[in-house]
Amino acid sequence: MSTTYTERYVAATIKHLPPSSQDDVRAELEASIADAVEGRVDLGDEPAAAERAVLTELGDPAVLAADYADRPLHLIGPRFYLPWRRLLKLLLIIVPICVLVSVALAQVIIGVPIGEVIGSAIGVAASSAIHVCFWTTLVFVVLERTGARTGLPDWDVDQLQETEPTGVGRVDLIASVVLAALLAGGVLWDQFRGFVRVGGEPLPILAPDLWPGWLLALLGLIGLEIVFAVVLHRRGRWDTVLAVVNTGLALLATSWGMTLLVRGDLINPEFVTLAFTANGVGVDVLRILVILLGFGIVGIGAWDVVDGWQKRRRDAR
């Protein structure tokens, strides 16, 4: 025995509902469909055409059943979407970077070849990013499905943040110039006057062989940083050209430091002997300190690049 479209539609709808509510929904839905079909027939439609039109307007039975059951058909709804997105963005910034640096540092300390260090660190960082996305989303899906309340405060105008400065004011210019001048002065003082003295003679921290070539190159980079700060102040805002120039300066400074550090030519061996070896510090500890210094140089350069592009994006808005 064949069934009508209405009977099929009602059966397809209530099968998604709990047994306790199926009879009530069946009766309500059948009455509603019958009234709608009757109305169309009174307007001149054929009964079969009227029935098809009414059921088409009602839409997918599974969607209708979700409305009856007050059950969402999305993973994360409007109530939790923004907290989910904010938390996910924050975790994706923090967790993979921390994992990458930690794994790379551990691999370098135990003497793993650089190619394996890079591959392993990137692989573990990517895996951690996937886990962050999955588990964060799963938590909010559970909150959505259970109708839980998170205790998050409702939005109000007090949450509006003031516009952040992008570092182009006079105070920022003065600070940049002063810091650059102090760094240049510190380099020259270390070479010719010495922060450390042994027997009345200066003992440079940086290797003496770096003068004049390598240190003059460093002083040139410092001078370019001062010029960059002046140009940025005069323009009054970051743009793509300035962001690219800032990236180039950061890469040059990072390359300067890492090249000398990897070659073992950055720190004065006599200073290392005086400050560490003579005090019983082992070779392994010195190696770890050098590795940490390398990560610091790379980290500062990376931060400078990211900071410049973030300011450029903010000013572009």
Secondary structure, 3 states (H helix, E strand, C coil): CCCCHHHHHHHHHHCCCCHHHHHHHHHHHHHHHHHHHHHHHHCCCCHHHHHHHHHHHHCCHHHHHHHHHCCCCCCCCHHHHHHHHHHHHHHHHHHHHHHHHHHHHHHHHCCCCHHHHHHHHHHHHHHHHHHHHHHHHHHHHHHHHHCCCCCCCCCCHHHCCCCCCCCCCHHHHHHHHHHHHHHHHHHHHHHHCCCCEECCEECCCECHHHCCHHHHHHHHHHHHHHHHHHHHHHHCCCCHHHHHHHHHHHHHHHHHHHHHHHHCCCECHHHHHHHCHHHCCCHHHHHHHHHHHHHHHHHHHHHHHHHHHHHHHHHHC
